[in-house]
């Protein structure tokens, strides 16, 4: 296991990835996550660390980012899904950075507002983005 971990880590460094990215990708990969989710998690984690967030906040945000895509993957090919994901994670990051609890509630409201701005003439946004948007 150690040799496999070291090989993955070294191969990512050889491809020009940072040590932060390579470590998080490797750890995620060894926990049996799919390759796309290893990249999502490692990229978001690295971004958080580079923005000055501590490791705990980086892990929370990267995990939420990965979970969001895991839950709503089929929607990633439409503008509503893409913009909804961006808005949710932006709201979630803001809530984490500013101690707003629970951050999920703030992120959902932030996402709703972003979707409403995308579709200003619609009473309700198009169906399919998030189940809780249609029931709240």
N, C-alpha and C positions, 0 to 999 in steps of 0.2 A: 504494500500500500504506500509506504513512504517513497519508494522508487517511482511509482506511478505518479504520485503527487509532485515529486521533484521534476519529472519529465514534462508534465503539463505546464508547470510553472516556468521552467526554462524555455519551453517552446513558445509560450506567450511573450516572454521577454525578448526572445529572438525575433518575434514578429513586430517588435516595437511597442508593445504594451507596457504600461508602467508597473512597477512592483506592487502598488496598491491594487490595481485592476487584476493583475496576474494572481495575487494571493486570494482575493475574493472569488474570482472565477474558479480557481482550483478547488477551494473549499466547497463551493456550491456544486461543482461537477462531481465531486466525490460523495456528495449526499444524494446522488441520483436525480438531479434536476436535468431537464432537457437543455440542450446547448443554447437555444435561444433565450431561455430563462437565466442561464449562467451569465450570458452577455448583458441582459437587462439589469440583473442585480449588480454585477460588477461595475458596469458603466455608471449606474445611478449612485452606487456607493462611492466610487471615485469622484464623481461630480460633487457630492456632498462634502467629502473630505477637502477637496480643492477649494470649496467655498468657505472653509473654516469651521465646518460643523464637527463636533466630537464624534467618536466612533459609535456611541450609543444612538445618537440622532441619525447618523448615517445608516446604521443597520435598520432602524425603524422605518425610515423613508424608503430605503432600497427594497425592503421586504414589502411594504405597501405598494410600491411601484410595480414590483413583480407580481404581487397578488392581483392587482388591478388588471393587468394584462392577461393573467391566467384566467380570471373570471369572465372577461369580456373580449377575449381574443377574436371571435368572429366579427366584431365590429370595427376592427382595426383598419379595414379597407374602405371605410366611409368617412366623410368629413365630420359627421356628428360624433362618431366614435373617437376619432383622432382628437378633435377639439375637446370633447368631454374628458378624455384621459388627461390631456394637458392641463385643463382647468382644475380637475380634481386633485392632481398631484401638486399643482401650484398652491392651491388652497391648503392642502395637507402640510406641505413644507412650511407655509406661513404659520399655520397653527402650531406646529412643532417648535418652530423658532421662537414663537411668542407665548408659549405656555398655555395655549387655548385648549381646554379639555371639554369633551373628547374631540380630538382633531378630525375624526371622521365626520362629525356633524358639521363642523365648519367647512370642510372640504366639499361636502354634498351641497351646501348652500352656495358656495362659491361656484361650483359646477353648474348649478341651476341658473344662476345669474349669467354665466358665460353662454350657456345654451340659449337663454332668452334673448341675449344680444345678437346671437347668430340668426335667430328666427324671430325678429321683432314683431312681425305681423301675425304670428301664430299665438292663439290663446294657450295651447299646449304644444310643447315640442314634439317632433315626430316620434312615433312609438319605437321602442327597441333599444334606447340607450341604456337606461337603468330602470329596473323594476321599481325601486323606491321613488323615482321621480314621478312615476305615474300614480303612486298611492299616497303621496304626501300633499 
